[in-house]
Amino acid sequence: MKKSIISVFLTFVFLTDVLSGCAPASMPVPPTNTLTSIPPTDVSVRTVTPTITPTPAGSNTLSNVEPSAILFHQDFDNGNYDGISLYQPYWQMKEDLGNKYLCTIPGDYYAGLNFGTSAWRNYAVELRFMELDHRAGSDSSAGIYFRYDPSTNSGDAGLLDLSGHITHLFLNQPWEDASNSSYQTVKGTWYTMRVEIVEQNAQFFINNQRVGTGKDTTYRYGLANFSVSPRVELCVDDIRVWALDENGEITSAATPDPTLVATLENNAQDIYPEVWAQISPTGQSYEYKVNCGANYSKLETCFLWNIDQVIVTSPSGKKYSLQKDFNINTYSGEVTRRWVLYGPNGAGLPENGQYTFTYYREEAVLYVQTVSFTSSVMSVPTQVTVSQVGNDLHVSWQPPSGITSDMWYKVIVFIKSNGQFATSLSFPPSSTEATLPAPPLTPGVSYDLNVALYWPTGYAYSINVPFTWSLP
């Protein structure tokens, strides 16, 4: 009997644990430059032999989507992979009758493509794929990861087991195989694969035939990824992501195609610069930052850890020096690997235009990136109230007008005496109240709390509301 997906996954987790010296991440979502694991399948599922059927009815025709709804697209016809983060030795560009597409170079590694932004919430990811070959006797899978959270290295996945001829929809944390069914593909044939996530409702399609449904009660936001397991030769083309509203209908994209926002092509260092507007009840300012990608087993392992300085040059030529900020929020699980600068209150919004991020070590320039910024402004949340309910912290607020599905809230708590960060937790854009269950606060200590509204190019935060934590 051939090895199951779960045995391959456990072997990978063991090796990761031994080599990294720490516990593996909650979900090893496909990285662009290290090994990636396919989610484990429940043994009870894998012991059932599915009925192999011919290629199911359906069409590999791509969905008809208005350009205004597109969040991301890449058809490789220009010969590059702009907007996609990948490890180049694992992929190669091919061409057939004038059509260009990207194919894996099979080896003992997982090949992944990361694309999108962590602000995506309700959306569909669609692509075309074609299996060319896989090693007999090995588990061979490919699929789309969605609502991938870089801060916790976690998310959902719709996968196709090419050797077992089974589809899987893995949701939540810990993973649940929410839906699986038999599905046989033919080598050398193009198929479409699509996932749709709307609020808590996830769907998985192949050739426009639904093969899985389930409830995502864990993840609220995240970018997307396409991953292929080891020793599989497979090609991908026509990757598209489009916005969905809360009813699952195609809607105008609230954010532009990220390939138009930042120059991520050939991002060999897996780092992502951002320019944000910062809005408070008393003024406007800026925030400049650059984050590492999420595919690192230790806090200090990424390009940004080993540099001495990051200088941001504005469109008008002003220079700003960023500060190093590496930490783990033990309450929310958020991992921060970045350099950042918060502008002083009242300094004004960032200039529109192109910013240059320059990275130094020992005064030598190691790397340069550019990112474009166009200002957008929102009002701050108001009427914030705070109350303690047993061991929990309850917060309510009045949202500003103009809330869209790509936004999110974060409730942030600081120690009142010194302004140091205490804890935080994120909530969806439809929220007007939230509960922080058993936050790590000290009885008798006074705190300040604010509610911040985030969108892809900025945030607006409320006035600080003071409170003192007490024993329940």
Beta strands, then each sheet from edge to edge (+ up, - down):
strand 1: 70-74
strand 2: 84-85
strand 3: 91-96
strand 4: 99-104
strand 5: 111-115
strand 6: 123-134
strand 7: 141-149
strand 8: 154-161
strand 9: 166-171
strand 10: 176-182
strand 11: 191-198
strand 12: 201-206
strand 13: 209-215
strand 14: 223-228
strand 15: 232-243
strand 16: 271-280
strand 17: 283-292
strand 18: 309-313
strand 19: 319-321
strand 20: 323-328
strand 21: 335-342
strand 22: 353-361
strand 23: 364-373
strand 24: 382-389
strand 25: 392-398
strand 26: 408-415
strand 27: 421-427
strand 28: 433-436
strand 29: 446-455
strand 30: 458-461
strand 31: 465-468
sheet 1: 1+ 15- 4+ 3-
sheet 2: 1+ 15- 6+ 11- 12+ 13-
sheet 3: 2+ 5- 14+ 7- 8+ 9- 10+
sheet 4: 20+ 21- 17+ 16- 30- 29+ 26- 27+
sheet 5: 20+ 21- 17+ 16- 30- 29+ 31-
sheet 6: 19+ 18- 22+ 23-
sheet 7: 24+ 25- 28+
end
